[in-house]
Amino acid sequence: MTFSKAKYINIVFLMIVIFAAISFFSFSSVIDKNSIDNTPDEPYAPIVVLELFTSQGCSSCPPADKLLDKVKARNEENLFTLSYHVDYWDYIGWEDPFANPAFTEKQKYYNRKFSSKRIYTPQLVVNGDSHFVGSNVSDMNNAIIKYGASKVENSVVLKNVEASSNMISFDYLVHGALTGKQLKAVLVLDERVTNVKRGENRNRKLVNSNIVVTEKYKENLGSTGRLSISIPSLVKRGEKLQLIVLVENEEYKITGAAQSGLIDKS
């Protein structure tokens, strides 16, 4: 009788141990699963977005325009080149046909962000995160190396890019965290030659490229969607455009980017 009771106790103890072990491993599996589910997205491939603030009325700007175009000619997938023509040089006597007061306001915002004491051209902003004089070759090369080695928070994929005579439409897919971010679609004119008749660059033939002609923002960003952007009337038939799509956070820091091939305006 004593032996049977002891045997019974051992069996009960063994069952308790087995149950505890099963519970422990099940709980551990839940923890592991939750850990995987809550792991933030891995950083995405680096991008280098170069935003040049320039003007046809500024005699210091053509070297910066040429440098940005030289960078573009490298045809690297992670390099994005945009020229924003500002309007505060127009008072000298030459109205830049690409100047937009909204671009001047954008530059002013950047300068407040960077605590810069003055607004100037040519100014180049990289990924909405740092800036330098746009004609400085050394600073340009260092920025491309630095940001070209830094992964970002988002990845953008463009599909079904379609163009008509006055509109470009596209599907987008954005990977990564989207809270507090917006999508910005930018139409960029590939190149135009202008004979400047007045101002600091009078009697010069300027070749401008990477010219931002319009932008469109989409807030309350979801991971997928379709967006259309109008082609402004200043773009001539047969000129080439490029669509660049950026993801920006609330401080205009660029966290993702994608670009299409060149599109002919019909």
C-alpha positions in Angstrom: 0.0 0.0 0.0 2.9 2.4 0.8 4.6 1.6 -2.5 1.4 2.2 -4.5 0.9 5.6 -2.8 4.4 6.7 -3.5 4.1 5.6 -7.1 0.9 7.6 -7.4 2.6 10.7 -6.0 5.5 10.3 -8.4 3.1 10.0 -11.4 1.2 13.1 -10.2 4.5 15.0 -9.8 5.7 13.9 -13.2 2.4 15.1 -14.8 2.8 18.5 -13.1 6.3 18.9 -14.4 5.3 17.9 -17.9 2.3 20.4 -17.8 4.6 23.2 -16.5 7.1 22.5 -19.3 4.4 22.6 -22.0 3.0 25.8 -20.6 6.5 27.4 -20.4 7.4 26.6 -24.0 3.9 27.7 -25.2 4.4 31.0 -23.4 7.9 31.3 -24.8 6.5 30.8 -28.3 4.0 33.6 -27.8 6.7 35.9 -26.6 8.9 35.0 -29.5 6.0 35.5 -31.9 5.1 38.9 -30.4 8.7 39.9 -30.5 8.8 39.2 -34.2 5.5 40.9 -34.9 6.6 44.0 -33.0 10.0 44.3 -34.6 10.2 47.6 -36.6 10.8 47.4 -40.3 14.3 47.0 -41.4 15.9 50.2 -42.8 15.7 50.5 -46.6 18.3 51.2 -49.2 20.0 54.6 -49.1 18.8 57.6 -51.1 20.4 60.9 -51.9 17.9 63.6 -52.7 19.5 66.9 -53.8 17.3 70.0 -53.8 19.0 73.0 -55.3 17.5 76.5 -54.7 18.6 78.6 -57.7 17.6 81.4 -60.0 18.3 82.6 -63.6 18.7 86.1 -62.0 21.7 85.0 -59.8 25.2 85.2 -61.3 26.5 82.6 -58.8 23.9 80.0 -59.7 25.1 78.7 -63.2 28.1 76.7 -61.7 25.7 75.1 -59.2 23.2 74.3 -62.0 26.0 72.6 -64.0 27.3 70.7 -61.0 23.8 69.3 -60.2 23.4 68.2 -63.9 26.8 66.6 -63.8 25.7 64.6 -60.7 22.5 63.6 -62.5 24.5 62.3 -65.5 26.0 59.6 -63.2 22.6 57.8 -63.7 22.7 56.3 -60.2 19.3 54.9 -59.1 19.5 56.3 -55.6 20.3 59.9 -56.7 17.5 62.3 -57.2 18.1 65.8 -58.5 15.7 68.7 -58.2 16.1 72.4 -59.0 13.7 74.8 -57.3 13.8 78.3 -58.9 13.0 81.0 -56.4 11.5 84.4 -57.2 13.4 86.9 -55.0 15.9 87.6 -57.7 13.3 88.7 -60.2 13.4 92.3 -58.9 16.7 92.9 -60.6 15.0 93.0 -64.0 14.8 89.4 -65.2 11.8 87.3 -64.3 12.8 83.7 -64.1 10.2 81.7 -66.0 10.4 78.8 -63.5 10.4 80.9 -60.4 7.6 80.1 -57.9 6.9 81.9 -54.6 6.0 78.5 -53.1 9.6 77.4 -53.6 10.8 80.5 -51.9 8.6 79.7 -48.9 10.0 76.1 -49.0 13.5 77.5 -48.8 12.6 79.8 -46.0 11.2 76.9 -44.0 14.4 75.0 -44.5 16.5 78.0 -43.3 14.3 78.3 -40.2 14.8 74.6 -39.6 18.6 74.9 -40.0 18.7 78.1 -37.9 20.4 79.8 -40.9 20.7 83.6 -40.6 20.2 84.3 -44.3 18.4 83.0 -47.3 20.8 82.5 -50.3 21.3 81.0 -53.7 22.7 78.7 -54.8 21.7 76.6 -51.7 21.6 72.8 -51.9 19.6 70.8 -49.3 20.3 67.0 -48.9 17.5 64.7 -47.9 15.9 67.7 -46.1 18.5 67.2 -43.5 21.6 69.4 -44.2 22.6 72.2 -46.6 25.6 73.8 -48.2 26.5 76.2 -51.1 25.3 74.4 -54.2 28.4 75.0 -56.3 30.8 73.5 -53.7 32.2 70.3 -55.4 33.8 68.9 -52.2 30.7 69.4 -50.1 28.6 67.7 -52.9 30.9 64.7 -53.1 31.0 64.3 -49.3 27.2 64.6 -49.0 26.7 61.9 -51.7 29.1 59.6 -49.9 27.6 60.2 -46.5 23.9 59.9 -47.4 24.6 57.2 -49.9 25.7 55.0 -47.0 22.8 55.8 -44.7 19.7 53.6 -44.9 16.3 55.3 -44.7 12.9 54.5 -43.1 10.8 54.0 -46.3 10.9 52.4 -49.7 8.8 53.7 -52.6 7.7 51.7 -55.7 6.0 53.4 -58.7 3.8 51.4 -61.1 1.5 52.1 -64.0 2.8 55.5 -64.8 0.6 57.0 -67.5 0.8 60.4 -69.2 -1.7 62.4 -71.2 -1.4 65.9 -72.7 -2.1 67.6 -69.3 -1.8 64.9 -66.6 0.5 62.2 -65.2 -1.0 59.4 -63.1 0.6 56.6 -61.2 0.2 53.9 -58.6 2.5 53.9 -55.6 3.5 51.4 -52.9 5.2 52.6 -49.8 7.0 50.3 -47.3 7.9 51.2 -43.8 6.4 53.3 -41.0 4.0 56.0 -42.3 2.8 57.8 -39.1 3.3 61.6 -39.4 4.5 61.4 -43.1 3.2 62.7 -46.4 3.8 61.8 -50.0 5.0 64.4 -52.4 4.8 64.0 -56.2 7.2 66.3 -58.2 7.3 66.9 -61.9 10.7 67.8 -63.1 11.5 69.3 -66.5 14.6 67.6 -67.9 16.2 70.6 -69.6 15.6 74.0 -71.3 17.8 76.6 -72.8 17.0 80.3 -72.0 18.5 83.4 -73.5 18.6 85.8 -70.5 18.2 89.4 -71.6 18.4 91.3 -68.3 19.6 90.9 -64.7 23.0 89.6 -63.5 23.1 86.9 -66.2 22.1 89.3 -69.1 23.2 88.2 -72.6 24.0 84.7 -71.4 22.5 81.5 -72.7 21.6 79.4 -69.7 21.1 75.6 -69.8 18.8 74.7 -66.9 18.0 71.1 -66.0 16.2 69.1 -63.3 13.7 72.0 -63.1 10.8 71.5 -60.7 7.7 72.8 -62.4 5.0 71.6 -60.0 4.4 69.6 -56.8 1.5 67.8 -55.2 1.2 66.6 -51.7 -0.8 63.7 -50.3 -1.4 63.7 -46.6 -3.0 60.9 -44.5 -0.6 58.6 -46.4 -1.5 54.9 -46.8 0.8 52.2 -48.1 -0.9 52.1 -51.5 -2.8 54.4 -53.8 -3.1 56.1 -57.1 -2.3 59.8 -57.6 -2.6 62.2 -60.6 -0.6 65.4 -61.0 -1.3 68.1 -63.6 1.3 69.2 -66.1 1.6 73.0 -66.0 1.2 75.0 -69.2 4.8 76.3 -69.1 5.9 72.8 -70.2 6.0 72.7 -74.0 5.0 69.9 -76.2 7.8 67.4 -76.8 9.7 68.4 -73.7 10.8 65.6 -71.4 9.5 65.3 -67.8 10.4 63.1 -64.9 8.2 62.1 -62.0 9.9 62.0 -58.6 7.9 60.8 -55.6 9.2 61.5 -52.1 8.1 60.5 -48.6 8.7 63.3 -46.0 8.2 63.5 -42.3 6.7 66.5 -40.4 10.1 68.3 -40.5 10.5 67.8 -44.3 13.2 65.2 -43.8 13.0 62.9 -46.8 12.7 59.2 -45.7 12.0 57.5 -49.1 12.1 58.3 -52.8 11.5 56.8 -56.3 11.6 58.2 -59.8 10.2 57.3 -63.2 12.0 57.3 -66.5 11.7 60.3 -68.8 8.2 61.1 -70.1 7.5 63.1 -73.3 4.8 65.7 -73.0 2.3 65.0 -75.8 
